[in-house]
Every structure is written in structure tokens, then in C-alpha cells.
Amino acid sequence: MKRGFTLIELLVVLAIIGIITTLAIVSLNGARQRARDVKRWADVRSIQSAVEVCINEGGSPPPVPATWNGLLTQSCGGGQQFGSLLATGAMPIPPQTGCSENDVENTDCYMYCMSASSYILFSNYEGTAPSGGLDGDITSYPSPATDCILSNDQRPDPLPRCLPVDGGTFCLGKL
């Protein structure tokens, strides 16, 4: 007498496999989100370190160029270019690169703004933004068309706000 699995037993096994697969995918998506947020934080901190060295070398942050990658060739005084101060030698770009100049706060953008003696670095976060960022409106940059550049080579309009909340934004620099 041959004995095999019944249809009910096979359906139960398939349902269990489906539930386990769903749980694994949900868990993996959370890990991917955290990984993208860690990249954003590391990128903004790397740019901040280079800007601070540039200020120490030349007395002011690098000027805002026409393009995001144009920051690499900006002079920092003492003959150094900004790109030589970045660990990778390249301008970081956001992990999802879905940046919109008309909705900076709700898309995946990096932003650099510069005024006479101060600067702002901006990034969005999917989860909780790290502590230690700025909180408030960016008000000291009256002309985003010349004072700020986004990672997609556009100018922000309007300027975003620094809101360190879940799914919010993160800024370093000086408001």
C-alpha cells in the first residue's frame, strides 16, 4: 500500500513556507532602509569633515558651484581642492537618487548651501535621523538659486527645513 502526502498536508506546508517568506522579506526591507540611512549619515558627515578642513585652510566654506560634482574642484585655500579632502575623492550621492528640487523634504536629496562664513548640509531619512543635527528653518540663505546645490545639480525651491524626526530630515552646519 502506497502512502503519500495528502492535499491538505501539502497546502499546510506551502502556507507555512509562504508565511516564513513574507516575514523574511519584511525584515529584509527594514534592514535595507536602515542601511540606506547609515549611508546618508556617513555621506553627510564625510562632506562636513571636508568642509570644516576647507574652512580651516581658507577661512570660508567652498563656494557653491553649478553642479554637485563641481564641488570637487572648488578651492579651499593653500592650493587644495575640496575633492582632495573627501575620503573617496568623489561627491557622495543619495542611495535612491530620487531628488526633486520642488519637494526636497520628501525625496532623496543631499544639499549643500554656503553663505559668507557658514554652510548647511542636508539629507532626508527614511527612519530616525541621527541625533546632533540642526533643528529649524534654513533662513540665512536668501538666494537658493546661487547659495545652494542639490545632489541632482538643481537648485532647491523652496529651501527645506531641518526636522530631526522619524522619516524626517537631517542638517549639519549653521542655520
C-alpha positions in Angstrom: 0.0 0.0 0.0 1.5 3.3 -1.1 1.2 6.2 1.3 1.9 9.8 0.1 1.1 13.2 1.4 -2.5 14.4 1.3 -3.5 17.5 -0.4 -4.3 19.1 3.0 -0.8 18.4 4.3 0.8 19.9 1.1 -1.3 23.0 1.4 -0.3 23.5 5.1 3.4 23.2 4.3 3.0 25.7 1.4 1.1 28.1 3.7 3.9 27.8 6.4 6.6 28.5 3.7 4.6 31.5 2.5 4.4 33.0 6.0 8.1 32.5 6.6 9.0 34.1 3.3 6.8 37.1 4.0 8.3 37.6 7.4 11.8 37.4 5.9 11.0 39.9 3.2 9.5 42.4 5.7 12.6 42.0 7.9 14.9 42.5 5.0 13.2 45.7 3.9 13.7 47.2 7.3 17.4 46.3 7.2 17.7 47.9 3.7 16.1 51.1 5.0 18.5 51.3 7.9 21.4 50.6 5.6 20.4 53.5 3.3 20.0 55.8 6.3 23.5 54.8 7.6 24.9 55.6 4.1 23.2 59.0 4.2 24.6 59.8 7.6 28.1 58.7 6.6 28.0 60.7 3.4 26.9 63.9 5.1 29.5 63.5 7.9 32.2 63.0 5.3 31.2 66.1 3.4 31.0 68.0 6.7 34.6 67.0 7.6 35.9 68.1 4.3 34.0 71.5 4.6 35.5 72.0 8.1 39.0 71.3 6.8 38.3 73.7 3.9 37.2 76.4 6.4 40.4 75.8 8.5 42.6 76.1 5.4 41.0 79.0 3.6 38.8 80.8 6.2 35.5 80.0 4.4 33.4 77.1 3.1 33.9 76.2 -0.6 31.7 78.3 -2.9 28.6 76.7 -4.4 29.3 75.5 -7.9 27.0 75.0 -10.9 26.9 71.2 -10.3 27.1 68.8 -7.4 30.3 67.2 -8.7 31.7 70.8 -9.3 32.3 70.9 -5.5 35.2 68.6 -6.1 37.2 71.3 -7.9 36.4 74.2 -5.6 39.5 75.8 -3.9 39.9 75.6 -0.2 42.9 77.8 0.1 46.5 76.7 0.4 46.2 75.2 -3.2 43.9 72.3 -2.1 40.8 71.4 -3.9 37.7 70.3 -2.0 37.8 66.8 -3.7 41.2 66.1 -2.2 39.7 66.4 1.3 37.0 63.7 0.7 38.0 60.2 1.7 36.7 58.8 -1.6 37.7 61.7 -3.8 34.1 61.7 -5.2 31.0 63.5 -4.2 28.5 61.2 -2.5 25.1 60.7 -4.0 22.0 59.5 -2.1 21.3 55.8 -2.2 18.0 56.1 -4.0 18.8 59.3 -6.0 15.2 60.3 -6.3 15.8 64.0 -5.7 13.3 66.7 -6.7 14.1 70.4 -6.4 10.4 71.2 -5.8 10.0 68.8 -2.9 13.4 68.4 -1.3 11.9 67.3 2.1 10.1 64.3 0.7 12.6 63.0 -1.8 16.1 61.5 -1.6 18.3 64.6 -1.8 21.6 65.9 -0.5 22.0 69.6 -0.4 24.9 72.0 0.2 24.4 75.7 1.0 27.1 78.3 1.6 27.0 81.9 2.8 29.9 84.2 3.7 31.0 82.2 6.7 28.6 79.4 7.2 27.2 76.3 5.5 24.4 73.8 5.6 24.4 70.1 4.6 21.0 68.5 4.3 19.8 64.9 3.9 16.5 63.1 4.2 16.0 60.0 6.3 13.5 57.1 5.9 13.7 56.2 9.6 15.0 58.1 12.6 17.5 60.8 11.8 20.7 60.7 14.0 21.0 63.0 16.9 23.1 66.1 16.9 21.6 67.7 13.8 20.2 71.1 13.5 16.5 71.8 14.1 14.7 74.7 12.4 14.2 76.7 9.2 17.1 77.4 6.9 16.8 81.2 6.9 20.3 82.6 6.4 20.5 81.6 2.7 18.4 84.2 0.9 19.1 83.0 -2.6 18.8 79.2 -3.0 19.4 79.8 -6.8 23.0 80.7 -6.1 23.7 79.7 -2.5 22.6 76.1 -2.6 23.1 73.0 -4.8 21.3 69.7 -4.7 22.8 66.3 -5.5 20.8 66.2 -8.8 22.5 69.5 -9.9 19.3 71.5 -9.3 18.6 74.4 -7.0 16.1 73.9 -4.1 12.9 75.8 -4.4 11.8 76.3 -1.7 14.5 75.6 0.9 13.8 72.6 3.1 13.5 72.6 6.8 15.7 70.7 9.2 13.4 68.4 11.1 15.1 65.6 13.1 12.1 63.3 13.4 11.2 59.9 12.1 11.1 59.9 8.3 12.4 63.5 8.5 15.5 65.4 7.6 19.0 65.9 9.0 21.2 69.0 8.7 24.7 69.8 9.8 26.3 73.2 9.7 24.9 76.6 10.9 21.4 77.9 10.5 
